[in-house]
């Protein structure tokens, strides 16, 4: 689930100790579950979840044992704001990438699916598509560049 992975990554940027981060992730999950009926389904789930994360991480820092390095609350707020903005930008880029992928030909989409989604090697993909490995490498390179430019164009239009 992409949201769970992004929650974990977000907490880990704020709590480098794995055990502390895991404790907070569990608390965040519990709080999200308890409050899910209050979530506006038309809103941004990640942004909503980050609100819970901020509160739980701040509480963790307040309770931290003396002698441990504890981040200043203003610094925590700034880190959360920066990471939250980066996360929103990444989510937007993922949405645009899905739109760009939908525009690919069926052959190109099959190649992307075999190589990236199913995890086939270039050799396996070449065999399944009855092409040479060099042709697969060339097609992947061409598509990565085309997808990058497609996403970039969409992002520039939204500015």
N, C-alpha and C positions, 0 to 999 in steps of 0.2 A: 504494500500500500504506500503510494508516494507520500501521503501526508505523514504517516508514521515515521518514515525515513527522514523526512525534512524536520520533524519534531526532534528526533534523536540528534540529528546533525546540529540543529540550533542549540539544543541544551549542551551538547559537547563543546560548542564554541565558547560557552559561558562557564562551564564547569569542566576543566580538563581532567579531573580525577574521575576515572571510569565508574567507580562505585558510587560516588556522589551523583554523577550524572544519571546513572541507572535508577537510583532512588528518586530523583526528581522526575525522570521520565515516567516512572510508575505512578507518582503522585499526579502528574499532568494527565496521564491517561484516565485515572480515576476521576479527576475533576471534570475532564471533558465529557466522560460518560455520564456523570451526574447532571451536568448542565446542558446536555445536548438538546433537550426539549426547548431550551431558550435560544438555540442557534437559529438565526434567520437564514433559511435555505437559499435565499437569493444573494446572501453575502459571501465573503471570501473566508473559507474555512481556516486557511493557514493564518490569516490575520487574527481571526477570532481566537485560535489556539495560542498564538503568541502572547495574547493578553494573559492567559492562564500561566504560561511559561514565565513571563516577567515576574508575576506575583510569587510564584513558587521558588524561582531562583533567588529573588531578593530575600525571601524568608529563609532560604537555606544559608545565604551569606550572613544574615543576622544571627543565625543559630550556630554558625561555624565555631569550632573550638578555638580558644585563644592560642596564639602561636602560629596559626595557619595564615597564609597570605589571603586576605580578604579584599575583594575589589570594592572600591568606593561606589556608592549607589549612583552617582552621576555618571561614572564611567560605565557601569552596568547598563544604565539607560541609553547611553550613546552607542554602546556595542549592540544592544538589542535593536536600536533604531537602524543602524547601518546594516546589520545582518537581515533585519526584516525587509528593508528596501531591496537588498540583493536577492532575497528569496522571492519577492514579488516579481522582480525583473526576470528571474529564472523561470518562474511559472508562466509568465507572459511569453517568453521565448519558446517554452515547450508547447504552448497552445499554437503559436505561429508555426512551429515545426510540424505539428500534426496537420495543419492546414496545407502546408507545402508538400508533405508526404502524400496527401490525398490527390495531389495534382500529377503525381508521377505516373508513368505508363505502367501497365500491369507487369511487364517484364522487369522494369526497374524496381517496382514495389516487391516483386518476388525475390529479387536479389537482396534488397534491404532486409526482408523478412528472414531469409535463410542465414545471412551473415550476422546481422545484429540481433535479431529477436530469437532465432533458434540456436545461435552460437556455432554455426557450421564453420569449418575452416575454409580458406580460399580453395584448397584442393577439393574438398567435399562439394562446395558450392559450384565449382567449375564442372565437376562430374555431373551433378544433378541438372545443371543448365546447359550441358553439352557445349562448353566453351573452354578456352584455355585459361590457366591461372593468370597469365598476363592480361588477358581481356577482362577478367574479373577485377583485378587490381585497378586497371584503367577506368572501368565503369564505376567502381566505388569512389575513386578519386574524383571523377567528374561529378557524380551525384552529391558527394559531400560538399564540393565547392558550389554547386547549383543550389543545394538546400541552404547553405550558409548565406548566399546572396539573397535568396528568397526570404528568409527570416529577417535579414538585415533590411530589405526593402520594406517589409511590413512594419518593422519597428520604427523606421524613419518616418513612415506615413502617420504613425500614431503620435509622434512628437509634436 
